[in-house]
């Protein structure tokens, strides 16, 4: 049981690091870009807004993946004590 809790904690940390990177990149975009990004990723604009202004602290991984993909990143959650890799695909 302890290993599964530890694995869950590692996953949560990786998800949080990716989330922080995406939020940082969102702050560099303008309002029209946010609207377009939300539309093409298939998420609501209110989701992005909540991320950017700290209303969402633990987003769902599927939502993170959609936004990351539309921002030109691939999402790789690598096992065994490594940081997540965000790489450009576009």
Residue, then its C-alpha position, 0 to 999 in steps of 0.5 A: x500500500x505504501x508504494x501505491x501511495x508513493x506512486x500517487x504522490x509522484x504522479x501528483x507532483x509531476x502533474x503539478x509541475x506540468x500545470x505550472x508550466x502551462x499556466x506560465x505560458x498562458x500568462x504570455x498569451x492574449x485574451x483572443x489566444x486564450x479563447x482560441x486555445x480553449x475552443x481548439x482544445x475542447x475545454x471551456x474558457x472558464x477552465x483556462x481562467x480558473x487555472x490562470x487565476x488560481x481557482x483550480x489547483x489540481x486540474x484533471x490530467x486529461x484537461x492538462x493533456x488537451x491544453x498541452x497538446x494545443x500549445x504544441x507540447x507532448x506530455x510524457x509522464x516518465x516513471x522512476x524519479x524523473x521530471x516530466x518532459x514537455x517538448x515542442x511538437x509544432 
